[in-house]
């Protein structure tokens, strides 16, 4: 039995230098960026990275994938953040959403329709894509680099920038606390990685924060896997 409250890290104080290292990555990326954006699922690391980016670019486009399957709490929190942080929020949605496709067909088909397709189509308009990915999150992200080329299905190359690649969960929570950022209330219920409601549960493995995603059946939805 997992003690839900124990899943929230004691934030402590921010590690000196972590935020400055991230700012340096951001500054270098902005220097070469004509058209940058960030994608946000409004999880803690997304909120922290958006806060860091807004120091330099308050109007950076914040792309939110509305999969039509999010928790009601996520939609409410997203709206509250958009207002309080004055986000330049851009909502992406499938042209023809199909609620429940994950159950009728497969999670791969559902993610392809509601996540991968709309995001990759939108990214055609940008040259620099900021993400809040972290190496610690998953084995599939262990080799993540701060700056990587990323090939879209059309063949267009963009840059994917992950300034928080080296951050731990504790670093994220410490930054949020130090800057007075409120976080998605679902963390209080024991969730540690929060996506669509049908595919998110309390983690089965307390040492693996993403073990509650897709019932442990897969690690990624596809938006961070680039075209060959
Ligand atoms: S995470 Fe689940 S509900 Fe969301 S798009 Fe993928 S399969 Fe569908």
Boltz pocket constraint, residues with backbone or C-beta under 6 A from the ligand:
constraints:
  - pocket:
      binder: B
      contacts: [[A, 67], [A, 69], [A, 102], [A, 106], [A, 107], [A, 108], [A, 110], [A, 111], [A, 112], [A, 114], [A, 115], [A, 195], [A, 196], [A, 197], [A, 198], [A, 199], [A, 221]]
      max_distance: 6.0
